Each structure stands twice: as structure tokens, then as C-alpha cells.
Amino acid sequence: MKIKKHKDKIYFLCPGCNQEHVIDKTWEFNGDLEKPTISPSILVSGYRFGEGNEQIPFRCHSFIIDGMIRFMSDCTHDLAGKTVELLKYNDQEI
């Protein structure tokens, strides 16, 4: 399964950020746990801690369509501008 649902939350593993992202019921979800489509786009941003406890800004902006995650070019990770398959929860742990 590529999407986990719990109450009104939807969870997925982001291969760009190497972490789980969560959205709520304000997004539209097609209900398919294997080939999910979620709209509109998903934007996750904030700060990570680098060496010496410095705060480093990050941004992950994506679309999920038919089980694929399309990263927008404004992402700050290595998958910016690329489209990859969503990770499965039972195959991959981040």
C-alpha cells in the first residue's frame, strides 16, 4: 500500500524528503491505496537542523497522480523536477 489512512488523515512516504508526509481531508483523494491521486498539489516546507544546529530551510512541492509523485522544480531536494513511483509502506521504511 502506498497510502495509509487514519481517521481524517492521509499519510505517504516521500522519497525526496526521506520522511512521511501527512495531509488532511481538505485534499481530494481518489480512495485507491495502490494508485492514489491526490489534489491539489501538496506543499511541505519548514526548517531542518544542519551541522552545528543551524536551521536549513526546505521545501517539497508535489502532485500525486496514479501512484506517481511528480516533484515541482521549486523543491529543495534532489528529486526536484522528477517523477517517481510512490514508495510502498510494506516494502520501504524511512
C-alpha positions in Angstrom: 0.0 0.0 0.0 1.3 3.4 -0.9 -1.1 5.5 1.2 -2.2 5.0 4.8 -5.4 6.5 6.1 -6.2 7.0 9.8 -9.3 8.9 10.7 -9.3 12.1 8.6 -5.5 12.0 7.7 -3.7 10.6 4.7 -0.1 9.5 5.0 2.6 8.8 2.3 6.3 8.2 2.3 8.2 11.0 0.4 11.3 9.7 -1.4 12.5 13.2 -1.8 12.5 14.2 1.8 13.0 10.7 3.2 10.1 11.2 5.6 6.4 10.7 5.9 4.1 13.5 4.8 0.6 13.9 6.1 -2.4 15.7 4.7 -6.0 16.1 5.9 -9.4 15.9 4.4 -9.2 19.3 2.7 -7.4 17.5 -0.2 -9.3 15.3 -2.6 -8.3 11.6 -2.6 -9.5 9.0 -5.1 -9.5 6.3 -2.4 -7.1 4.0 -4.2 -4.3 2.9 -1.8 -2.1 1.5 -4.7 -2.6 4.1 -7.4 -3.6 7.2 -5.4 -4.4 10.5 -6.9 -4.5 13.5 -4.6 -5.3 17.0 -5.5 -4.5 19.8 -5.4 -0.7 19.9 -5.1 1.0 19.2 -1.7 3.4 21.8 -0.3 5.5 20.9 2.7 8.0 23.5 4.0 9.9 24.3 7.1 13.4 24.0 8.6 15.7 21.1 9.2 18.7 21.2 11.5 22.1 21.0 9.9 25.6 20.7 11.3 26.1 22.9 14.3 22.4 23.1 14.8 21.9 25.7 12.0 18.4 25.9 10.6 18.2 25.0 6.9 15.0 25.8 5.0 13.4 23.0 3.0 10.5 22.9 0.5 8.8 19.9 -1.0 6.1 20.6 -3.6 4.4 17.7 -5.4 1.5 16.2 -7.2 0.4 12.6 -6.7 -1.2 11.1 -9.8 -2.0 7.4 -10.4 0.6 6.3 -7.8 3.4 8.5 -9.1 4.7 11.6 -7.3 5.7 14.5 -9.5 8.0 16.9 -7.8 7.9 20.5 -8.8 11.2 22.3 -9.7 10.9 24.5 -6.5 11.7 21.5 -4.2 14.9 21.8 -2.3 15.8 18.1 -2.5 17.5 16.0 -5.2 14.2 14.8 -6.8 13.1 18.4 -7.8 11.6 18.3 -11.3 11.4 14.5 -11.4 8.5 12.0 -11.3 9.0 8.7 -9.4 6.7 6.0 -8.1 5.4 6.4 -4.6 7.1 4.1 -2.0 5.1 1.3 -0.5 4.7 1.1 3.2 5.3 -2.6 3.4 8.4 -2.5 1.2 10.2 0.6 2.4 10.7 2.1 5.8 12.1 5.6 6.1 
